[in-house]
Amino acid sequence: MLRNKVPAVTALFWVAKLLTTAMGETTSDWLVKNVDPVLAVIAAFVVFACAIVLQFAVRRYIPWVYWLAVLMVAVFGTMVADVLHVELGVPYLVSTIGFAVVLAAVFALWYATQRTLSVHRIDSRPRELFYWCAVLATFALGTAVGDLTATTFGLGYLASGILFGVLFAVPGIAYRWWGLGATAAFWTSYVLTRPFGASLSDWLAVSHARGGLDLGTGPVSLVLFAGIVVCVVLMSTRRTRAQEAVAPEATPAA
């Protein structure tokens, strides 16, 4: 049995999650436009694989390890969704439905074998594997949904970001006031963070002709990365303080 290997769901967790989704979008775009696309995808996959292996190798939640894995899922998941549309010509509506089916299948198999989808119980290898499969599917699904509303439906990036920002808040409100289950609320919000963050980062980065502020994918990615670093440092500091607070209490008993 492992310790729970995912962070507590706090406000800082959601801030870090939104920053990683946003950076995944702009970093993926920057890589495929400034590096040979094939090499960019291969390199992203290698780093993604290494980050996931490292996450599985540790036996407890370590903030920088966990968020490195999430960030690389964001980058590589974005590339997977974009390759389907740009290179293979799959419409965003089709990829959205396809990724939704994949995510539903992951959840169904996860629950059928583990009898829980709770992120407070990621304490065994099978649950950890299901968790990261779900995370990857949510990123790919969120990317497809965000591009679907922004381009296919013609809402643009800013309007899409506002739309998904409102939708992102709904599960939390439903959990607090309307009795929605914690697990359902978490995973619904988790899916929506992807199009929420990605739409806003696209709006900041893309050209005026595409409805953005034209700040550039590179500069936006760097600013987002700095924000992620701050979040991870804060999480690490809080974790260290919590461990130090518990240690003196354990000493007399020992």
PASE-555696 format. One record per residue (C-alpha): x, y, z; residue number from 1; residue in three letters. Coordinates in nm, 2 decimals, always signed. Example, Ala and Ser with C-alpha at 12.3 -4.5 7.8 and 13.67 -1.06 7.14 Angstrom:
<pts>
{xx->+1.23&yy->-0.45&zz->+0.78&num->1&residuo->ala} $
{xx->+1.37&yy->-0.11&zz->+0.71&num->2&residuo->ser} $
</pts>
This chain:
<pts>
{xx->+0.00&yy->+0.00&zz->+0.00&num->1&residuo->met} $
{xx->+0.13&yy->+0.34&zz->-0.10&num->2&residuo->leu} $
{xx->+0.06&yy->+0.68&zz->+0.06&num->3&residuo->arg} $
{xx->-0.19&yy->+0.89&zz->-0.12&num->4&residuo->asn} $
{xx->+0.02&yy->+1.03&zz->-0.41&num->5&residuo->lys} $
{xx->-0.19&yy->+1.33&zz->-0.52&num->6&residuo->val} $
{xx->-0.22&yy->+1.67&zz->-0.35&num->7&residuo->pro} $
{xx->-0.50&yy->+1.79&zz->-0.14&num->8&residuo->ala} $
{xx->-0.77&yy->+1.97&zz->-0.34&num->9&residuo->val} $
{xx->-0.73&yy->+2.33&zz->-0.22&num->10&residuo->thr} $
{xx->-0.75&yy->+2.67&zz->-0.39&num->11&residuo->ala} $
{xx->-0.38&yy->+2.65&zz->-0.46&num->12&residuo->leu} $
{xx->-0.43&yy->+2.32&zz->-0.63&num->13&residuo->phe} $
{xx->-0.68&yy->+2.47&zz->-0.87&num->14&residuo->trp} $
{xx->-0.45&yy->+2.77&zz->-0.94&num->15&residuo->val} $
{xx->-0.16&yy->+2.53&zz->-1.03&num->16&residuo->ala} $
{xx->-0.39&yy->+2.31&zz->-1.24&num->17&residuo->lys} $
{xx->-0.52&yy->+2.61&zz->-1.44&num->18&residuo->leu} $
{xx->-0.16&yy->+2.74&zz->-1.49&num->19&residuo->leu} $
{xx->-0.04&yy->+2.40&zz->-1.62&num->20&residuo->thr} $
{xx->-0.33&yy->+2.37&zz->-1.86&num->21&residuo->thr} $
{xx->-0.26&yy->+2.71&zz->-1.99&num->22&residuo->ala} $
{xx->+0.11&yy->+2.65&zz->-2.03&num->23&residuo->met} $
{xx->+0.05&yy->+2.32&zz->-2.19&num->24&residuo->gly} $
{xx->-0.14&yy->+2.49&zz->-2.47&num->25&residuo->glu} $
{xx->+0.11&yy->+2.77&zz->-2.54&num->26&residuo->thr} $
{xx->+0.41&yy->+2.55&zz->-2.50&num->27&residuo->thr} $
{xx->+0.28&yy->+2.29&zz->-2.74&num->28&residuo->ser} $
{xx->+0.20&yy->+2.56&zz->-2.99&num->29&residuo->asp} $
{xx->+0.55&yy->+2.72&zz->-2.95&num->30&residuo->trp} $
{xx->+0.73&yy->+2.38&zz->-2.99&num->31&residuo->leu} $
{xx->+0.55&yy->+2.27&zz->-3.31&num->32&residuo->val} $
{xx->+0.60&yy->+2.61&zz->-3.47&num->33&residuo->lys} $
{xx->+0.97&yy->+2.67&zz->-3.37&num->34&residuo->asn} $
{xx->+1.09&yy->+2.31&zz->-3.39&num->35&residuo->val} $
{xx->+1.04&yy->+2.04&zz->-3.64&num->36&residuo->asp} $
{xx->+0.69&yy->+1.91&zz->-3.55&num->37&residuo->pro} $
{xx->+0.79&yy->+1.54&zz->-3.56&num->38&residuo->val} $
{xx->+1.09&yy->+1.61&zz->-3.33&num->39&residuo->leu} $
{xx->+0.88&yy->+1.82&zz->-3.10&num->40&residuo->ala} $
{xx->+0.62&yy->+1.55&zz->-3.05&num->41&residuo->val} $
{xx->+0.89&yy->+1.28&zz->-3.00&num->42&residuo->ile} $
{xx->+1.08&yy->+1.50&zz->-2.75&num->43&residuo->ala} $
{xx->+0.76&yy->+1.59&zz->-2.57&num->44&residuo->ala} $
{xx->+0.67&yy->+1.22&zz->-2.55&num->45&residuo->phe} $
{xx->+1.01&yy->+1.13&zz->-2.41&num->46&residuo->val} $
{xx->+1.00&yy->+1.40&zz->-2.14&num->47&residuo->val} $
{xx->+0.63&yy->+1.30&zz->-2.06&num->48&residuo->phe} $
{xx->+0.73&yy->+0.94&zz->-2.03&num->49&residuo->ala} $
{xx->+1.02&yy->+1.02&zz->-1.80&num->50&residuo->cys} $
{xx->+0.80&yy->+1.24&zz->-1.58&num->51&residuo->ala} $
{xx->+0.54&yy->+0.97&zz->-1.55&num->52&residuo->ile} $
{xx->+0.80&yy->+0.71&zz->-1.46&num->53&residuo->val} $
{xx->+0.95&yy->+0.94&zz->-1.20&num->54&residuo->leu} $
{xx->+0.60&yy->+1.00&zz->-1.05&num->55&residuo->gln} $
{xx->+0.54&yy->+0.62&zz->-1.03&num->56&residuo->phe} $
{xx->+0.89&yy->+0.56&zz->-0.88&num->57&residuo->ala} $
{xx->+0.83&yy->+0.78&zz->-0.58&num->58&residuo->val} $
{xx->+0.62&yy->+0.63&zz->-0.30&num->59&residuo->arg} $
{xx->+0.46&yy->+0.95&zz->-0.17&num->60&residuo->arg} $
{xx->+0.34&yy->+1.28&zz->-0.30&num->61&residuo->tyr} $
{xx->+0.63&yy->+1.51&zz->-0.39&num->62&residuo->ile} $
{xx->+0.50&yy->+1.84&zz->-0.52&num->63&residuo->pro} $
{xx->+0.76&yy->+1.91&zz->-0.79&num->64&residuo->trp} $
{xx->+0.75&yy->+1.55&zz->-0.92&num->65&residuo->val} $
{xx->+0.37&yy->+1.55&zz->-0.93&num->66&residuo->tyr} $
{xx->+0.33&yy->+1.89&zz->-1.11&num->67&residuo->trp} $
{xx->+0.61&yy->+1.81&zz->-1.35&num->68&residuo->leu} $
{xx->+0.40&yy->+1.50&zz->-1.46&num->69&residuo->ala} $
{xx->+0.09&yy->+1.71&zz->-1.48&num->70&residuo->val} $
{xx->+0.27&yy->+1.98&zz->-1.69&num->71&residuo->leu} $
{xx->+0.40&yy->+1.72&zz->-1.93&num->72&residuo->met} $
{xx->+0.06&yy->+1.56&zz->-1.96&num->73&residuo->val} $
{xx->-0.07&yy->+1.90&zz->-2.05&num->74&residuo->ala} $
{xx->+0.20&yy->+1.95&zz->-2.32&num->75&residuo->val} $
{xx->+0.18&yy->+1.61&zz->-2.47&num->76&residuo->phe} $
{xx->-0.20&yy->+1.58&zz->-2.44&num->77&residuo->gly} $
{xx->-0.23&yy->+1.90&zz->-2.63&num->78&residuo->thr} $
{xx->-0.01&yy->+1.77&zz->-2.90&num->79&residuo->met} $
{xx->-0.21&yy->+1.45&zz->-2.93&num->80&residuo->val} $
{xx->-0.54&yy->+1.64&zz->-2.98&num->81&residuo->ala} $
{xx->-0.38&yy->+1.88&zz->-3.22&num->82&residuo->asp} $
{xx->-0.22&yy->+1.60&zz->-3.43&num->83&residuo->val} $
{xx->-0.56&yy->+1.44&zz->-3.47&num->84&residuo->leu} $
{xx->-0.71&yy->+1.76&zz->-3.61&num->85&residuo->his} $
{xx->-0.42&yy->+1.92&zz->-3.80&num->86&residuo->val} $
{xx->-0.24&yy->+1.62&zz->-3.94&num->87&residuo->glu} $
{xx->-0.51&yy->+1.36&zz->-3.96&num->88&residuo->leu} $
{xx->-0.80&yy->+1.60&zz->-4.03&num->89&residuo->gly} $
{xx->-1.03&yy->+1.47&zz->-3.76&num->90&residuo->val} $
{xx->-1.30&yy->+1.73&zz->-3.68&num->91&residuo->pro} $
{xx->-1.29&yy->+1.87&zz->-3.33&num->92&residuo->tyr} $
{xx->-1.65&yy->+1.75&zz->-3.27&num->93&residuo->leu} $
{xx->-1.54&yy->+1.39&zz->-3.36&num->94&residuo->val} $
{xx->-1.23&yy->+1.41&zz->-3.14&num->95&residuo->ser} $
{xx->-1.43&yy->+1.56&zz->-2.85&num->96&residuo->thr} $
{xx->-1.68&yy->+1.27&zz->-2.86&num->97&residuo->ile} $
{xx->-1.40&yy->+1.02&zz->-2.90&num->98&residuo->gly} $
{xx->-1.20&yy->+1.15&zz->-2.60&num->99&residuo->phe} $
{xx->-1.52&yy->+1.16&zz->-2.40&num->100&residuo->ala} $
{xx->-1.58&yy->+0.80&zz->-2.47&num->101&residuo->val} $
{xx->-1.22&yy->+0.71&zz->-2.37&num->102&residuo->val} $
{xx->-1.26&yy->+0.91&zz->-2.04&num->103&residuo->leu} $
{xx->-1.59&yy->+0.74&zz->-1.97&num->104&residuo->ala} $
{xx->-1.43&yy->+0.40&zz->-2.03&num->105&residuo->ala} $
{xx->-1.14&yy->+0.48&zz->-1.80&num->106&residuo->val} $
{xx->-1.38&yy->+0.58&zz->-1.52&num->107&residuo->phe} $
{xx->-1.60&yy->+0.27&zz->-1.58&num->108&residuo->ala} $
{xx->-1.31&yy->+0.03&zz->-1.56&num->109&residuo->leu} $
{xx->-1.16&yy->+0.22&zz->-1.27&num->110&residuo->trp} $
{xx->-1.48&yy->+0.20&zz->-1.07&num->111&residuo->tyr} $
{xx->-1.55&yy->-0.16&zz->-1.17&num->112&residuo->ala} $
{xx->-1.22&yy->-0.28&zz->-1.04&num->113&residuo->thr} $
{xx->-1.16&yy->-0.04&zz->-0.74&num->114&residuo->gln} $
{xx->-1.51&yy->+0.06&zz->-0.64&num->115&residuo->arg} $
{xx->-1.41&yy->+0.42&zz->-0.61&num->116&residuo->thr} $
{xx->-1.30&yy->+0.72&zz->-0.82&num->117&residuo->leu} $
{xx->-1.19&yy->+0.93&zz->-0.52&num->118&residuo->ser} $
{xx->-0.86&yy->+1.12&zz->-0.55&num->119&residuo->val} $
{xx->-0.82&yy->+1.08&zz->-0.18&num->120&residuo->his} $
{xx->-0.75&yy->+0.71&zz->-0.23&num->121&residuo->arg} $
{xx->-0.47&yy->+0.70&zz->-0.48&num->122&residuo->ile} $
{xx->-0.28&yy->+0.46&zz->-0.26&num->123&residuo->asp} $
{xx->-0.22&yy->+0.16&zz->-0.48&num->124&residuo->ser} $
{xx->-0.05&yy->+0.09&zz->-0.82&num->125&residuo->arg} $
{xx->-0.38&yy->+0.01&zz->-1.01&num->126&residuo->pro} $
{xx->-0.55&yy->+0.33&zz->-0.87&num->127&residuo->arg} $
{xx->-0.25&yy->+0.54&zz->-0.96&num->128&residuo->glu} $
{xx->-0.25&yy->+0.40&zz->-1.31&num->129&residuo->leu} $
{xx->-0.62&yy->+0.47&zz->-1.35&num->130&residuo->phe} $
{xx->-0.57&yy->+0.82&zz->-1.21&num->131&residuo->tyr} $
{xx->-0.31&yy->+0.91&zz->-1.47&num->132&residuo->trp} $
{xx->-0.50&yy->+0.76&zz->-1.75&num->133&residuo->cys} $
{xx->-0.80&yy->+0.97&zz->-1.65&num->134&residuo->ala} $
{xx->-0.57&yy->+1.28&zz->-1.63&num->135&residuo->val} $
{xx->-0.44&yy->+1.23&zz->-1.98&num->136&residuo->leu} $
{xx->-0.79&yy->+1.17&zz->-2.12&num->137&residuo->ala} $
{xx->-0.92&yy->+1.49&zz->-1.95&num->138&residuo->thr} $
{xx->-0.64&yy->+1.70&zz->-2.10&num->139&residuo->phe} $
{xx->-0.70&yy->+1.56&zz->-2.45&num->140&residuo->ala} $
{xx->-1.08&yy->+1.60&zz->-2.41&num->141&residuo->leu} $
{xx->-1.05&yy->+1.96&zz->-2.27&num->142&residuo->gly} $
{xx->-0.82&yy->+2.06&zz->-2.56&num->143&residuo->thr} $
{xx->-1.07&yy->+1.93&zz->-2.81&num->144&residuo->ala} $
{xx->-1.36&yy->+2.09&zz->-2.64&num->145&residuo->val} $
{xx->-1.19&yy->+2.43&zz->-2.61&num->146&residuo->gly} $
{xx->-1.09&yy->+2.43&zz->-2.98&num->147&residuo->asp} $
{xx->-1.44&yy->+2.32&zz->-3.07&num->148&residuo->leu} $
{xx->-1.61&yy->+2.62&zz->-2.91&num->149&residuo->thr} $
{xx->-1.34&yy->+2.87&zz->-3.00&num->150&residuo->ala} $
{xx->-1.30&yy->+2.78&zz->-3.37&num->151&residuo->thr} $
{xx->-1.57&yy->+2.54&zz->-3.49&num->152&residuo->thr} $
{xx->-1.85&yy->+2.72&zz->-3.31&num->153&residuo->phe} $
{xx->-1.69&yy->+3.06&zz->-3.36&num->154&residuo->gly} $
{xx->-1.70&yy->+3.19&zz->-3.00&num->155&residuo->leu} $
{xx->-1.33&yy->+3.29&zz->-3.01&num->156&residuo->gly} $
{xx->-1.08&yy->+3.23&zz->-2.73&num->157&residuo->tyr} $
{xx->-1.19&yy->+3.50&zz->-2.49&num->158&residuo->leu} $
{xx->-1.56&yy->+3.41&zz->-2.50&num->159&residuo->ala} $
{xx->-1.47&yy->+3.04&zz->-2.47&num->160&residuo->ser} $
{xx->-1.25&yy->+3.12&zz->-2.17&num->161&residuo->gly} $
{xx->-1.53&yy->+3.31&zz->-2.00&num->162&residuo->ile} $
{xx->-1.78&yy->+3.03&zz->-2.08&num->163&residuo->leu} $
{xx->-1.56&yy->+2.76&zz->-1.94&num->164&residuo->phe} $
{xx->-1.47&yy->+2.98&zz->-1.64&num->165&residuo->gly} $
{xx->-1.84&yy->+3.00&zz->-1.55&num->166&residuo->val} $
{xx->-1.89&yy->+2.62&zz->-1.61&num->167&residuo->leu} $
{xx->-1.58&yy->+2.55&zz->-1.40&num->168&residuo->phe} $
{xx->-1.74&yy->+2.72&zz->-1.10&num->169&residuo->ala} $
{xx->-2.07&yy->+2.53&zz->-1.13&num->170&residuo->val} $
{xx->-1.96&yy->+2.19&zz->-0.98&num->171&residuo->pro} $
{xx->-1.81&yy->+2.36&zz->-0.68&num->172&residuo->gly} $
{xx->-2.13&yy->+2.55&zz->-0.62&num->173&residuo->ile} $
{xx->-2.33&yy->+2.24&zz->-0.67&num->174&residuo->ala} $
{xx->-2.11&yy->+2.05&zz->-0.43&num->175&residuo->tyr} $
{xx->-2.14&yy->+2.31&zz->-0.16&num->176&residuo->arg} $
{xx->-2.51&yy->+2.41&zz->-0.20&num->177&residuo->trp} $
{xx->-2.69&yy->+2.14&zz->-0.40&num->178&residuo->trp} $
{xx->-2.55&yy->+1.82&zz->-0.27&num->179&residuo->gly} $
{xx->-2.34&yy->+1.71&zz->-0.56&num->180&residuo->leu} $
{xx->-2.09&yy->+1.44&zz->-0.46&num->181&residuo->gly} $
{xx->-1.73&yy->+1.54&zz->-0.40&num->182&residuo->ala} $
{xx->-1.59&yy->+1.30&zz->-0.66&num->183&residuo->thr} $
{xx->-1.83&yy->+1.40&zz->-0.93&num->184&residuo->ala} $
{xx->-1.77&yy->+1.77&zz->-0.86&num->185&residuo->ala} $
{xx->-1.39&yy->+1.72&zz->-0.86&num->186&residuo->phe} $
{xx->-1.37&yy->+1.54&zz->-1.19&num->187&residuo->trp} $
{xx->-1.62&yy->+1.77&zz->-1.37&num->188&residuo->thr} $
{xx->-1.42&yy->+2.07&zz->-1.26&num->189&residuo->ser} $
{xx->-1.10&yy->+1.89&zz->-1.35&num->190&residuo->tyr} $
{xx->-1.21&yy->+1.84&zz->-1.71&num->191&residuo->val} $
{xx->-1.32&yy->+2.20&zz->-1.74&num->192&residuo->leu} $
{xx->-0.99&yy->+2.35&zz->-1.62&num->193&residuo->thr} $
{xx->-0.84&yy->+2.24&zz->-1.95&num->194&residuo->arg} $
{xx->-1.06&yy->+2.44&zz->-2.19&num->195&residuo->pro} $
{xx->-1.08&yy->+2.72&zz->-1.93&num->196&residuo->phe} $
{xx->-0.70&yy->+2.77&zz->-1.90&num->197&residuo->gly} $
{xx->-0.61&yy->+2.69&zz->-2.26&num->198&residuo->ala} $
{xx->-0.87&yy->+2.93&zz->-2.41&num->199&residuo->ser} $
{xx->-0.74&yy->+3.22&zz->-2.20&num->200&residuo->leu} $
{xx->-0.38&yy->+3.14&zz->-2.27&num->201&residuo->ser} $
{xx->-0.46&yy->+3.12&zz->-2.64&num->202&residuo->asp} $
{xx->-0.63&yy->+3.46&zz->-2.62&num->203&residuo->trp} $
{xx->-0.32&yy->+3.61&zz->-2.46&num->204&residuo->leu} $
{xx->-0.08&yy->+3.45&zz->-2.71&num->205&residuo->ala} $
{xx->-0.24&yy->+3.44&zz->-3.06&num->206&residuo->val} $
{xx->-0.24&yy->+3.72&zz->-3.31&num->207&residuo->ser} $
{xx->-0.49&yy->+4.00&zz->-3.33&num->208&residuo->his} $
{xx->-0.62&yy->+3.85&zz->-3.65&num->209&residuo->ala} $
{xx->-0.72&yy->+3.54&zz->-3.46&num->210&residuo->arg} $
{xx->-0.88&yy->+3.75&zz->-3.18&num->211&residuo->gly} $
{xx->-0.59&yy->+3.75&zz->-2.93&num->212&residuo->gly} $
{xx->-0.36&yy->+4.00&zz->-2.77&num->213&residuo->leu} $
{xx->-0.06&yy->+3.88&zz->-2.97&num->214&residuo->asp} $
{xx->+0.17&yy->+3.85&zz->-2.67&num->215&residuo->leu} $
{xx->+0.33&yy->+3.54&zz->-2.82&num->216&residuo->gly} $
{xx->+0.33&yy->+3.18&zz->-2.71&num->217&residuo->thr} $
{xx->+0.69&yy->+3.19&zz->-2.58&num->218&residuo->gly} $
{xx->+0.65&yy->+3.49&zz->-2.35&num->219&residuo->pro} $
{xx->+0.31&yy->+3.37&zz->-2.22&num->220&residuo->val} $
{xx->+0.46&yy->+3.02&zz->-2.15&num->221&residuo->ser} $
{xx->+0.75&yy->+3.17&zz->-1.95&num->222&residuo->leu} $
{xx->+0.51&yy->+3.38&zz->-1.74&num->223&residuo->val} $
{xx->+0.29&yy->+3.08&zz->-1.68&num->224&residuo->leu} $
{xx->+0.59&yy->+2.86&zz->-1.59&num->225&residuo->phe} $
{xx->+0.70&yy->+3.12&zz->-1.33&num->226&residuo->ala} $
{xx->+0.35&yy->+3.11&zz->-1.18&num->227&residuo->gly} $
{xx->+0.37&yy->+2.73&zz->-1.16&num->228&residuo->ile} $
{xx->+0.71&yy->+2.74&zz->-0.99&num->229&residuo->val} $
{xx->+0.57&yy->+2.98&zz->-0.73&num->230&residuo->val} $
{xx->+0.27&yy->+2.74&zz->-0.66&num->231&residuo->cys} $
{xx->+0.50&yy->+2.44&zz->-0.63&num->232&residuo->val} $
{xx->+0.73&yy->+2.63&zz->-0.39&num->233&residuo->val} $
{xx->+0.43&yy->+2.73&zz->-0.17&num->234&residuo->leu} $
{xx->+0.30&yy->+2.37&zz->-0.17&num->235&residuo->met} $
{xx->+0.64&yy->+2.23&zz->-0.08&num->236&residuo->ser} $
{xx->+0.68&yy->+2.49&zz->+0.20&num->237&residuo->thr} $
{xx->+0.33&yy->+2.41&zz->+0.34&num->238&residuo->arg} $
{xx->+0.40&yy->+2.04&zz->+0.33&num->239&residuo->arg} $
{xx->+0.73&yy->+2.08&zz->+0.51&num->240&residuo->thr} $
{xx->+0.57&yy->+2.29&zz->+0.78&num->241&residuo->arg} $
{xx->+0.29&yy->+2.03&zz->+0.82&num->242&residuo->ala} $
{xx->+0.54&yy->+1.75&zz->+0.86&num->243&residuo->gln} $
{xx->+0.74&yy->+1.95&zz->+1.12&num->244&residuo->glu} $
{xx->+0.42&yy->+2.02&zz->+1.31&num->245&residuo->ala} $
{xx->+0.34&yy->+1.64&zz->+1.33&num->246&residuo->val} $
{xx->+0.69&yy->+1.52&zz->+1.41&num->247&residuo->ala} $
{xx->+0.72&yy->+1.66&zz->+1.77&num->248&residuo->pro} $
{xx->+0.39&yy->+1.49&zz->+1.85&num->249&residuo->glu} $
{xx->+0.52&yy->+1.16&zz->+1.73&num->250&residuo->ala} $
{xx->+0.84&yy->+1.17&zz->+1.93&num->251&residuo->thr} $
{xx->+0.70&yy->+1.11&zz->+2.28&num->252&residuo->pro} $
{xx->+0.50&yy->+0.81&zz->+2.16&num->253&residuo->ala} $
{xx->+0.80&yy->+0.67&zz->+1.99&num->254&residuo->ala} $
</pts>
